[in-house]
């Protein structure tokens, strides 16, 4: 079961990377981890660094995948972004660029895939970067 879920997640992340590249993003990291924190995809675009949470499901899905990115997950994503900026900020972040917290939703249906990219899915008011 775990292996099947990991393959599904990997497929969703691959689709998300393709989509983000087509939008002009540069993928800096996939599955970036630090201590107990993790970010699915980190990209750089003209407007700053994007920390992307990818949620992948198979149809039928009871709710939209992005609905599972609640406050606890948002806080973890922000903490991971803070760690990334402290560790790699000078290298990755150019002056006066913003941090963006995006969600990428993927639903695999029988013979199709439904994707939804939500840039700036949330704007944290509690981070300290």
JOBELWO-V53169 format. One record per residue. N is the residue number from 1. RES is the residue in one small letter. BURIAL is + if it has 9 or more other C-alpha atoms within 8 Angstrom, else -. D_CENTER is the distance of its C-alpha to the mean C-alpha in Angstrom with 2 decimals. Layout:
N&RES&BURIAL&D_CENTER / N&RES&BURIAL&D_CENTER
//
This chain:
1&x&-&23.05 / 2&x&-&20.44 / 3&x&-&20.65 / 4&x&-&20.27 / 5&x&-&17.11 / 6&x&-&15.65 / 7&x&-&16.80 / 8&x&+&15.30 / 9&x&+&11.81 / 10&x&-&12.45 / 11&x&-&13.71 / 12&x&+&10.77 / 13&x&+&8.50 / 14&x&-&11.56 / 15&x&-&11.88 / 16&x&+&8.50 / 17&x&+&9.61 / 18&x&-&13.00 / 19&x&-&12.17 / 20&x&+&10.44 / 21&x&+&13.44 / 22&x&-&15.76 / 23&x&-&14.69 / 24&x&-&15.70 / 25&x&+&12.65 / 26&x&+&13.35 / 27&x&+&10.98 / 28&x&-&11.88 / 29&x&+&10.31 / 30&x&+&8.99 / 31&x&-&9.15 / 32&x&+&10.34 / 33&x&+&12.60 / 34&x&-&15.18 / 35&x&-&17.72 / 36&x&-&16.23 / 37&x&+&12.75 / 38&x&+&9.67 / 39&x&+&6.16 / 40&x&+&4.90 / 41&x&+&4.77 / 42&x&+&6.73 / 43&x&+&8.86 / 44&x&+&12.13 / 45&x&+&13.83 / 46&x&-&17.13 / 47&x&-&16.01 / 48&x&+&14.07 / 49&x&+&11.04 / 50&x&+&7.56 / 51&x&+&4.99 / 52&x&+&1.61 / 53&x&+&2.54 / 54&x&+&4.88 / 55&x&+&8.36 / 56&x&+&11.32 / 57&x&+&14.94 / 58&x&-&18.38 / 59&x&-&20.82 / 60&x&-&22.48 / 61&x&+&19.83 / 62&x&-&21.27 / 63&x&-&18.56 / 64&x&-&15.63 / 65&x&+&12.53 / 66&x&+&10.69 / 67&x&-&13.78 / 68&x&-&12.90 / 69&x&-&10.46 / 70&x&-&13.60 / 71&x&-&14.88 / 72&x&-&14.87 / 73&x&-&11.18 / 74&x&+&10.69 / 75&x&-&13.31 / 76&x&+&11.88 / 77&x&+&8.59 / 78&x&+&11.18 / 79&x&+&13.46 / 80&x&+&11.22 / 81&x&+&10.76 / 82&x&+&14.52 / 83&x&+&15.25 / 84&x&+&13.50 / 85&x&+&15.42 / 86&x&-&18.54 / 87&x&-&18.44 / 88&x&+&17.40 / 89&x&+&17.57 / 90&x&-&20.86 / 91&x&-&19.84 / 92&x&+&16.51 / 93&x&+&17.01 / 94&x&-&19.94 / 95&x&-&22.23 / 96&x&-&21.51 / 97&x&+&17.90 / 98&x&-&15.50 / 99&x&-&12.20 / 100&x&+&9.76 / 101&x&+&7.27 / 102&x&+&5.74 / 103&x&+&5.41 / 104&x&+&6.36 / 105&x&+&9.46 / 106&x&+&11.81 / 107&x&+&15.35 / 108&x&+&17.79 / 109&x&+&21.25 / 110&x&-&24.49 / 111&x&-&24.73 / 112&x&-&21.79 / 113&x&-&18.06 / 114&x&-&16.62 / 115&x&-&13.30 / 116&x&-&12.08 / 117&x&-&9.72 / 118&x&+&9.80 / 119&x&-&9.66 / 120&x&+&10.48 / 121&x&-&10.05 / 122&x&-&11.67 / 123&x&-&13.74 / 124&x&-&14.64 / 125&x&-&18.35 / 126&x&-&18.67 / 127&x&-&17.14 / 128&x&-&19.61 / 129&x&-&18.26
//
